[in-house]
Amino acid sequence: MGDSYVSAIHAIFWDVGGVLLTNAWDHAERMAALEKFHLNDEEFHSRHEMVVSSFERGKISLDEYLERTVFYRNRPFTRDAFRDYMFSLSQPKPEVLGFARELADSGKYFMGTINNESRELNLFRIEKYGLRGIFRLFVSSCFVGLRKPESGIYRLALETTQVNPEECCFIDDRALNLECAAKMGMRTIQMQTLEQLRGELERLEVKA
């Protein structure tokens, strides 16, 4: 970001889990569920790793995922109880959501997401936390069949919006997910705190 000239930012793409909301079904969430429902960690994760790519690409449903990872044998709890707990793990980051809404309401920037998420959890989170009121485009792995950090998901976001890479900023909490976006010429910010995010966006002359 030390260029003498920085192109004006016209589009801002956001990761969702770890930036705007808690993660949907990452390691910490899975471990919480395994503990609550007394499931074997090793057994679950060996099955999870075999199907997570299909799950996040929208190739299998949440029911199919649960059938293969949890309910391949009888359990002393219901599928609905497990699903409800999965959904309950999603919590907002209100201050970051508020900031994103300010940027959207300013009308200065095209606002979209680039996120890895399964279809049912993604739709639930979009609805529950009013994300349609902030973002015009959801480049979600479950909708497009691509996952970060694959180059194709960033290329799709750029081609769909027809905004030059140097006029785009991508915000994610994971360095690996930012590397490919940066190689394509997008500005990138690794999310740590809201204050740090505001400061880095201000250096790109992005303000509500």
PyRosetta script that sets phi, psi and omega in degrees:
from pyrosetta import init, pose_from_sequence

init()
pose = pose_from_sequence("MGDSYVSAIHAIFWDVGGVLLTNAWDHAERMAALEKFHLNDEEFHSRHEMVVSSFERGKISLDEYLERTVFYRNRPFTRDAFRDYMFSLSQPKPEVLGFARELADSGKYFMGTINNESRELNLFRIEKYGLRGIFRLFVSSCFVGLRKPESGIYRLALETTQVNPEECCFIDDRALNLECAAKMGMRTIQMQTLEQLRGELERLEVKA")
pose.set_psi(1, 14.8)
pose.set_omega(1, -178.4)
pose.set_phi(2, -92.6)
pose.set_psi(2, 15.8)
pose.set_omega(2, -180.0)
pose.set_phi(3, -60.8)
pose.set_psi(3, 147.6)
pose.set_omega(3, 176.3)
pose.set_phi(4, -70.7)
pose.set_psi(4, -26.7)
pose.set_omega(4, 177.2)
pose.set_phi(5, -128.3)
pose.set_psi(5, 130.7)
pose.set_omega(5, 178.8)
pose.set_phi(6, -116.8)
pose.set_psi(6, 124.0)
pose.set_omega(6, 177.3)
pose.set_phi(7, -61.6)
pose.set_psi(7, 145.4)
pose.set_omega(7, 177.0)
pose.set_phi(8, -61.6)
pose.set_psi(8, 138.3)
pose.set_omega(8, 178.7)
pose.set_phi(9, -85.0)
pose.set_psi(9, 125.8)
pose.set_omega(9, 179.0)
pose.set_phi(10, -113.0)
pose.set_psi(10, -19.0)
pose.set_omega(10, -179.4)
pose.set_phi(11, -136.4)
pose.set_psi(11, 137.6)
pose.set_omega(11, 177.0)
pose.set_phi(12, -123.6)
pose.set_psi(12, 121.6)
pose.set_omega(12, 177.2)
pose.set_phi(13, -107.0)
pose.set_psi(13, 136.9)
pose.set_omega(13, -175.1)
pose.set_phi(14, -121.0)
pose.set_psi(14, 138.0)
pose.set_omega(14, 160.1)
pose.set_phi(15, -69.9)
pose.set_psi(15, 158.5)
pose.set_omega(15, -180.0)
pose.set_phi(16, -104.0)
pose.set_psi(16, -64.3)
pose.set_omega(16, -178.9)
pose.set_phi(17, -68.3)
pose.set_psi(17, 126.0)
pose.set_omega(17, -178.9)
pose.set_phi(18, 91.0)
pose.set_psi(18, -8.1)
pose.set_omega(18, 179.2)
pose.set_phi(19, -121.3)
pose.set_psi(19, -61.9)
pose.set_omega(19, -178.4)
pose.set_phi(20, -94.4)
pose.set_psi(20, -33.6)
pose.set_omega(20, 179.7)
pose.set_phi(21, -133.0)
pose.set_psi(21, 168.8)
pose.set_omega(21, 167.9)
pose.set_phi(22, -64.5)
pose.set_psi(22, 164.4)
pose.set_omega(22, 176.5)
pose.set_phi(23, -63.4)
pose.set_psi(23, 152.7)
pose.set_omega(23, -177.3)
pose.set_phi(24, -83.0)
pose.set_psi(24, -50.5)
pose.set_omega(24, -174.0)
pose.set_phi(25, -152.0)
pose.set_psi(25, 53.2)
pose.set_omega(25, 179.6)
pose.set_phi(26, -92.0)
pose.set_psi(26, -170.2)
pose.set_omega(26, -173.3)
pose.set_phi(27, -57.1)
pose.set_psi(27, -46.4)
pose.set_omega(27, -176.9)
pose.set_phi(28, -63.6)
pose.set_psi(28, -40.3)
pose.set_omega(28, -180.0)
pose.set_phi(29, -67.9)
pose.set_psi(29, -41.5)
pose.set_omega(29, 178.9)
pose.set_phi(30, -63.6)
pose.set_psi(30, -42.6)
pose.set_omega(30, -179.3)
pose.set_phi(31, -64.5)
pose.set_psi(31, -37.6)
pose.set_omega(31, 177.1)
pose.set_phi(32, -61.8)
pose.set_psi(32, -41.4)
pose.set_omega(32, -180.0)
pose.set_phi(33, -68.4)
pose.set_psi(33, -40.2)
pose.set_omega(33, 179.7)
pose.set_phi(34, -63.0)
pose.set_psi(34, -38.9)
pose.set_omega(34, 179.4)
pose.set_phi(35, -68.8)
pose.set_psi(35, -43.8)
pose.set_omega(35, -177.9)
pose.set_phi(36, -63.1)
pose.set_psi(36, -39.6)
pose.set_omega(36, -174.6)
pose.set_phi(37, -102.1)
pose.set_psi(37, 8.4)
pose.set_omega(37, 174.4)
pose.set_phi(38, 55.6)
pose.set_psi(38, 52.2)
pose.set_omega(38, 178.6)
pose.set_phi(39, -102.0)
pose.set_psi(39, 152.3)
pose.set_omega(39, 179.8)
pose.set_phi(40, -73.8)
pose.set_psi(40, 122.1)
pose.set_omega(40, -176.2)
pose.set_phi(41, -59.5)
pose.set_psi(41, -54.4)
pose.set_omega(41, -175.6)
pose.set_phi(42, -62.6)
pose.set_psi(42, -43.2)
pose.set_omega(42, -178.9)
pose.set_phi(43, -64.5)
pose.set_psi(43, -45.4)
pose.set_omega(43, 180.0)
pose.set_phi(44, -62.7)
pose.set_psi(44, -49.5)
pose.set_omega(44, -173.2)
pose.set_phi(45, -69.0)
pose.set_psi(45, -29.7)
pose.set_omega(45, 175.6)
pose.set_phi(46, -65.2)
pose.set_psi(46, -36.3)
pose.set_omega(46, 176.8)
pose.set_phi(47, -75.3)
pose.set_psi(47, -41.7)
pose.set_omega(47, 179.2)
pose.set_phi(48, -56.9)
pose.set_psi(48, -46.0)
pose.set_omega(48, -177.2)
pose.set_phi(49, -62.5)
pose.set_psi(49, -27.6)
pose.set_omega(49, -179.4)
pose.set_phi(50, -75.1)
pose.set_psi(50, -24.5)
pose.set_omega(50, -173.9)
pose.set_phi(51, -120.6)
pose.set_psi(51, -5.7)
pose.set_omega(51, -173.4)
pose.set_phi(52, -63.1)
pose.set_psi(52, -36.4)
pose.set_omega(52, 179.3)
pose.set_phi(53, -62.1)
pose.set_psi(53, -47.0)
pose.set_omega(53, 178.2)
pose.set_phi(54, -63.5)
pose.set_psi(54, -38.1)
pose.set_omega(54, -179.4)
pose.set_phi(55, -63.6)
pose.set_psi(55, -48.0)
pose.set_omega(55, -177.1)
pose.set_phi(56, -77.1)
pose.set_psi(56, -19.6)
pose.set_omega(56, 176.5)
pose.set_phi(57, -87.5)
pose.set_psi(57, 0.1)
pose.set_omega(57, 179.8)
pose.set_phi(58, 77.7)
pose.set_psi(58, 17.1)
pose.set_omega(58, -179.1)
pose.set_phi(59, -83.0)
pose.set_psi(59, -25.2)
pose.set_omega(59, 174.2)
pose.set_phi(60, -130.3)
pose.set_psi(60, 151.9)
pose.set_omega(60, -178.6)
pose.set_phi(61, -81.6)
pose.set_psi(61, 170.5)
pose.set_omega(61, 175.5)
pose.set_phi(62, -60.7)
pose.set_psi(62, -40.8)
pose.set_omega(62, 178.3)
pose.set_phi(63, -60.0)
pose.set_psi(63, -43.1)
pose.set_omega(63, 179.1)
pose.set_phi(64, -65.6)
pose.set_psi(64, -41.4)
pose.set_omega(64, 177.8)
pose.set_phi(65, -58.9)
pose.set_psi(65, -46.7)
pose.set_omega(65, -179.0)
pose.set_phi(66, -67.2)
pose.set_psi(66, -34.7)
pose.set_omega(66, 177.7)
pose.set_phi(67, -61.1)
pose.set_psi(67, -38.1)
pose.set_omega(67, -175.4)
pose.set_phi(68, -85.7)
pose.set_psi(68, -24.8)
pose.set_omega(68, -175.5)
pose.set_phi(69, -105.2)
pose.set_psi(69, -27.2)
pose.set_omega(69, -174.3)
pose.set_phi(70, -126.2)
pose.set_psi(70, -50.4)
pose.set_omega(70, -168.8)
pose.set_phi(71, -98.5)
pose.set_psi(71, 31.7)
pose.set_omega(71, 171.7)
pose.set_phi(72, -79.0)
pose.set_psi(72, -5.6)
pose.set_omega(72, 172.9)
pose.set_phi(73, -142.1)
pose.set_psi(73, 165.3)
pose.set_omega(73, 180.0)
pose.set_phi(74, -64.7)
pose.set_psi(74, 141.3)
pose.set_omega(74, 179.9)
pose.set_phi(75, -128.3)
pose.set_psi(75, 153.8)
pose.set_omega(75, 179.2)
pose.set_phi(76, -82.8)
pose.set_psi(76, 17.8)
pose.set_omega(76, 177.5)
pose.set_phi(77, -141.8)
pose.set_psi(77, 160.7)
pose.set_omega(77, -175.6)
pose.set_phi(78, -90.2)
pose.set_psi(78, 160.9)
pose.set_omega(78, 175.1)
pose.set_phi(79, -60.9)
pose.set_psi(79, -39.9)
pose.set_omega(79, 179.8)
pose.set_phi(80, -62.7)
pose.set_psi(80, -39.5)
pose.set_omega(80, 179.7)
pose.set_phi(81, -63.6)
pose.set_psi(81, -40.8)
pose.set_omega(81, -179.9)
pose.set_phi(82, -68.7)
pose.set_psi(82, -44.3)
pose.set_omega(82, 178.6)
pose.set_phi(83, -60.2)
pose.set_psi(83, -45.7)
pose.set_omega(83, -178.8)
pose.set_phi(84, -59.9)
pose.set_psi(84, -38.7)
pose.set_omega(84, 179.4)
pose.set_phi(85, -68.2)
pose.set_psi(85, -42.3)
pose.set_omega(85, 176.6)
pose.set_phi(86, -54.4)
pose.set_psi(86, -47.6)
pose.set_omega(86, -177.7)
pose.set_phi(87, -67.1)
pose.set_psi(87, -34.1)
pose.set_omega(87, -177.1)
pose.set_phi(88, -68.8)
pose.set_psi(88, -18.7)
pose.set_omega(88, -178.7)
pose.set_phi(89, -71.7)
pose.set_psi(89, -20.4)
pose.set_omega(89, 179.3)
pose.set_phi(90, -75.2)
pose.set_psi(90, 121.6)
pose.set_omega(90, 178.9)
pose.set_phi(91, -131.5)
pose.set_psi(91, 149.9)
pose.set_omega(91, -177.8)
pose.set_phi(92, -81.8)
pose.set_psi(92, 159.8)
pose.set_omega(92, 165.5)
pose.set_phi(93, -109.7)
pose.set_psi(93, 86.6)
pose.set_omega(93, -166.0)
pose.set_phi(94, -56.5)
pose.set_psi(94, -39.6)
pose.set_omega(94, -177.1)
pose.set_phi(95, -68.5)
pose.set_psi(95, -38.2)
pose.set_omega(95, 179.2)
pose.set_phi(96, -71.1)
pose.set_psi(96, -41.1)
pose.set_omega(96, 176.0)
pose.set_phi(97, -59.3)
pose.set_psi(97, -42.1)
pose.set_omega(97, 179.3)
pose.set_phi(98, -63.0)
pose.set_psi(98, -40.2)
pose.set_omega(98, 178.4)
pose.set_phi(99, -65.6)
pose.set_psi(99, -44.4)
pose.set_omega(99, 178.2)
pose.set_phi(100, -60.9)
pose.set_psi(100, -38.6)
pose.set_omega(100, 178.6)
pose.set_phi(101, -66.1)
pose.set_psi(101, -38.2)
pose.set_omega(101, 176.8)
pose.set_phi(102, -59.6)
pose.set_psi(102, -44.9)
pose.set_omega(102, 179.6)
pose.set_phi(103, -64.2)
pose.set_psi(103, -40.9)
pose.set_omega(103, 178.6)
pose.set_phi(104, -64.7)
pose.set_psi(104, -44.6)
pose.set_omega(104, -177.0)
pose.set_phi(105, -67.2)
pose.set_psi(105, -22.2)
pose.set_omega(105, 179.4)
pose.set_phi(106, -66.4)
pose.set_psi(106, -23.0)
pose.set_omega(106, -179.6)
pose.set_phi(107, 73.8)
pose.set_psi(107, 6.5)
pose.set_omega(107, -176.2)
pose.set_phi(108, -85.8)
pose.set_psi(108, -22.0)
pose.set_omega(108, -169.0)
pose.set_phi(109, -131.0)
pose.set_psi(109, 143.2)
pose.set_omega(109, 167.9)
pose.set_phi(110, -76.1)
pose.set_psi(110, 126.6)
pose.set_omega(110, -176.0)
pose.set_phi(111, -113.6)
pose.set_psi(111, 125.8)
pose.set_omega(111, 178.4)
pose.set_phi(112, -143.4)
pose.set_psi(112, 172.0)
pose.set_omega(112, 175.1)
pose.set_phi(113, -116.1)
pose.set_psi(113, 152.0)
pose.set_omega(113, 165.6)
pose.set_phi(114, -130.7)
pose.set_psi(114, 103.3)
pose.set_omega(114, -171.5)
pose.set_phi(115, -143.2)
pose.set_psi(115, 148.9)
pose.set_omega(115, 174.0)
pose.set_phi(116, -95.3)
pose.set_psi(116, 116.9)
pose.set_omega(116, 179.5)
pose.set_phi(117, -162.3)
pose.set_psi(117, 148.4)
pose.set_omega(117, 175.8)
pose.set_phi(118, -74.6)
pose.set_psi(118, 156.3)
pose.set_omega(118, -169.7)
pose.set_phi(119, -60.4)
pose.set_psi(119, -51.6)
pose.set_omega(119, -174.0)
pose.set_phi(120, -65.7)
pose.set_psi(120, -42.3)
pose.set_omega(120, 178.2)
pose.set_phi(121, -67.8)
pose.set_psi(121, -39.4)
pose.set_omega(121, 179.3)
pose.set_phi(122, -61.5)
pose.set_psi(122, -48.3)
pose.set_omega(122, -179.0)
pose.set_phi(123, -64.9)
pose.set_psi(123, -39.5)
pose.set_omega(123, 177.1)
pose.set_phi(124, -60.0)
pose.set_psi(124, -45.1)
pose.set_omega(124, -176.9)
pose.set_phi(125, -70.4)
pose.set_psi(125, -38.4)
pose.set_omega(125, 176.6)
pose.set_phi(126, -59.6)
pose.set_psi(126, -45.1)
pose.set_omega(126, -177.3)
pose.set_phi(127, -71.4)
pose.set_psi(127, -50.0)
pose.set_omega(127, -172.6)
pose.set_phi(128, -65.0)
pose.set_psi(128, -36.4)
pose.set_omega(128, -174.4)
pose.set_phi(129, -107.1)
pose.set_psi(129, 17.7)
pose.set_omega(129, 170.9)
pose.set_phi(130, 62.2)
pose.set_psi(130, 33.7)
pose.set_omega(130, -175.1)
pose.set_phi(131, -69.4)
pose.set_psi(131, -23.2)
pose.set_omega(131, 177.2)
pose.set_phi(132, -64.9)
pose.set_psi(132, -24.3)
pose.set_omega(132, 178.1)
pose.set_phi(133, -79.3)
pose.set_psi(133, -7.7)
pose.set_omega(133, -178.9)
pose.set_phi(134, -110.8)
pose.set_psi(134, -41.7)
pose.set_omega(134, -170.8)
pose.set_phi(135, -112.7)
pose.set_psi(135, 141.1)
pose.set_omega(135, 179.8)
pose.set_phi(136, -94.3)
pose.set_psi(136, -18.9)
pose.set_omega(136, -176.4)
pose.set_phi(137, -142.7)
pose.set_psi(137, 134.9)
pose.set_omega(137, 176.9)
pose.set_phi(138, -117.1)
pose.set_psi(138, 99.2)
pose.set_omega(138, 175.3)
pose.set_phi(139, -89.2)
pose.set_psi(139, 74.6)
pose.set_omega(139, -176.9)
pose.set_phi(140, -95.8)
pose.set_psi(140, 140.5)
pose.set_omega(140, -177.2)
pose.set_phi(141, -53.8)
pose.set_psi(141, -37.5)
pose.set_omega(141, -177.2)
pose.set_phi(142, -70.4)
pose.set_psi(142, -21.7)
pose.set_omega(142, 179.4)
pose.set_phi(143, -89.6)
pose.set_psi(143, -33.7)
pose.set_omega(143, -170.9)
pose.set_phi(144, -109.2)
pose.set_psi(144, -6.8)
pose.set_omega(144, 176.7)
pose.set_phi(145, 72.8)
pose.set_psi(145, 18.4)
pose.set_omega(145, 178.4)
pose.set_phi(146, -130.5)
pose.set_psi(146, 151.2)
pose.set_omega(146, -179.7)
pose.set_phi(147, -126.7)
pose.set_psi(147, 146.3)
pose.set_omega(147, 167.4)
pose.set_phi(148, -65.2)
pose.set_psi(148, 143.1)
pose.set_omega(148, 6.8)
pose.set_phi(149, -96.0)
pose.set_psi(149, 27.6)
pose.set_omega(149, 177.9)
pose.set_phi(150, -62.1)
pose.set_psi(150, 137.8)
pose.set_omega(150, -176.8)
pose.set_phi(151, -62.2)
pose.set_psi(151, -29.7)
pose.set_omega(151, -175.2)
pose.set_phi(152, -60.6)
pose.set_psi(152, -32.6)
pose.set_omega(152, -176.8)
pose.set_phi(153, -71.9)
pose.set_psi(153, -34.8)
pose.set_omega(153, 177.0)
pose.set_phi(154, -72.8)
pose.set_psi(154, -40.2)
pose.set_omega(154, 178.5)
pose.set_phi(155, -61.7)
pose.set_psi(155, -40.7)
pose.set_omega(155, 179.3)
pose.set_phi(156, -62.2)
pose.set_psi(156, -42.3)
pose.set_omega(156, 178.4)
pose.set_phi(157, -60.7)
pose.set_psi(157, -42.7)
pose.set_omega(157, -179.6)
pose.set_phi(158, -68.7)
pose.set_psi(158, -43.2)
pose.set_omega(158, -177.6)
pose.set_phi(159, -70.6)
pose.set_psi(159, -33.9)
pose.set_omega(159, -179.8)
pose.set_phi(160, -69.2)
pose.set_psi(160, -40.7)
pose.set_omega(160, -177.3)
pose.set_phi(161, -87.5)
pose.set_psi(161, -21.1)
pose.set_omega(161, -178.0)
pose.set_phi(162, 57.3)
pose.set_psi(162, 40.0)
pose.set_omega(162, 172.7)
pose.set_phi(163, -107.9)
pose.set_psi(163, 135.9)
pose.set_omega(163, 180.0)
pose.set_phi(164, -60.5)
pose.set_psi(164, 141.9)
pose.set_omega(164, -177.4)
pose.set_phi(165, -53.2)
pose.set_psi(165, -41.2)
pose.set_omega(165, -176.9)
pose.set_phi(166, -70.8)
pose.set_psi(166, -9.8)
pose.set_omega(166, 177.0)
pose.set_phi(167, -100.5)
pose.set_psi(167, 10.0)
pose.set_omega(167, 179.7)
pose.set_phi(168, -114.8)
pose.set_psi(168, 145.6)
pose.set_omega(168, 172.3)
pose.set_phi(169, -123.1)
pose.set_psi(169, 133.1)
pose.set_omega(169, 177.8)
pose.set_phi(170, -116.1)
pose.set_psi(170, 129.6)
pose.set_omega(170, -177.9)
pose.set_phi(171, -113.2)
pose.set_psi(171, 123.8)
pose.set_omega(171, 179.6)
pose.set_phi(172, -147.5)
pose.set_psi(172, 157.4)
pose.set_omega(172, 178.7)
pose.set_phi(173, -92.7)
pose.set_psi(173, -3.0)
pose.set_omega(173, -176.7)
pose.set_phi(174, -118.8)
pose.set_psi(174, 127.6)
pose.set_omega(174, -176.1)
pose.set_phi(175, -59.6)
pose.set_psi(175, -40.8)
pose.set_omega(175, -177.5)
pose.set_phi(176, -59.6)
pose.set_psi(176, -37.9)
pose.set_omega(176, -179.5)
pose.set_phi(177, -70.7)
pose.set_psi(177, -19.2)
pose.set_omega(177, -179.0)
pose.set_phi(178, -88.6)
pose.set_psi(178, -23.9)
pose.set_omega(178, -172.5)
pose.set_phi(179, -60.9)
pose.set_psi(179, -47.4)
pose.set_omega(179, -177.5)
pose.set_phi(180, -68.4)
pose.set_psi(180, -38.3)
pose.set_omega(180, 177.3)
pose.set_phi(181, -60.5)
pose.set_psi(181, -41.9)
pose.set_omega(181, 179.7)
pose.set_phi(182, -65.3)
pose.set_psi(182, -39.4)
pose.set_omega(182, 178.7)
pose.set_phi(183, -62.4)
pose.set_psi(183, -28.9)
pose.set_omega(183, 178.6)
pose.set_phi(184, -81.1)
pose.set_psi(184, -5.7)
pose.set_omega(184, 177.5)
pose.set_phi(185, 102.5)
pose.set_psi(185, 0.7)
pose.set_omega(185, 178.2)
pose.set_phi(186, -74.5)
pose.set_psi(186, 147.1)
pose.set_omega(186, 169.2)
pose.set_phi(187, -72.5)
pose.set_psi(187, 143.1)
pose.set_omega(187, -177.4)
pose.set_phi(188, -133.7)
pose.set_psi(188, 146.8)
pose.set_omega(188, 175.8)
pose.set_phi(189, -135.0)
pose.set_psi(189, 126.8)
pose.set_omega(189, 174.3)
pose.set_phi(190, -88.2)
pose.set_psi(190, 113.9)
pose.set_omega(190, -176.1)
pose.set_phi(191, -68.8)
pose.set_psi(191, 126.8)
pose.set_omega(191, 174.3)
pose.set_phi(192, -123.7)
pose.set_psi(192, -58.0)
pose.set_omega(192, 176.8)
pose.set_phi(193, -136.1)
pose.set_psi(193, 163.3)
pose.set_omega(193, 178.6)
pose.set_phi(194, -64.4)
pose.set_psi(194, -41.1)
pose.set_omega(194, 179.5)
pose.set_phi(195, -60.3)
pose.set_psi(195, -44.5)
pose.set_omega(195, 179.0)
pose.set_phi(196, -64.3)
pose.set_psi(196, -40.5)
pose.set_omega(196, 179.0)
pose.set_phi(197, -62.9)
pose.set_psi(197, -46.4)
pose.set_omega(197, 178.0)
pose.set_phi(198, -57.3)
pose.set_psi(198, -44.8)
pose.set_omega(198, -178.2)
pose.set_phi(199, -62.1)
pose.set_psi(199, -43.8)
pose.set_omega(199, -179.0)
pose.set_phi(200, -69.7)
pose.set_psi(200, -35.9)
pose.set_omega(200, 176.3)
pose.set_phi(201, -68.0)
pose.set_psi(201, -38.3)
pose.set_omega(201, 177.9)
pose.set_phi(202, -61.6)
pose.set_psi(202, -34.7)
pose.set_omega(202, 177.6)
pose.set_phi(203, -67.1)
pose.set_psi(203, -23.1)
pose.set_omega(203, 174.3)
pose.set_phi(204, -92.6)
pose.set_psi(204, 9.1)
pose.set_omega(204, -179.8)
pose.set_phi(205, 62.9)
pose.set_psi(205, 32.2)
pose.set_omega(205, 175.2)
pose.set_phi(206, -98.7)
pose.set_psi(206, 116.2)
pose.set_omega(206, 178.7)
pose.set_phi(207, -142.2)
pose.set_psi(207, 149.5)
pose.set_omega(207, 178.6)
pose.set_phi(208, -68.8)
pose.dump_pdb("model.pdb")
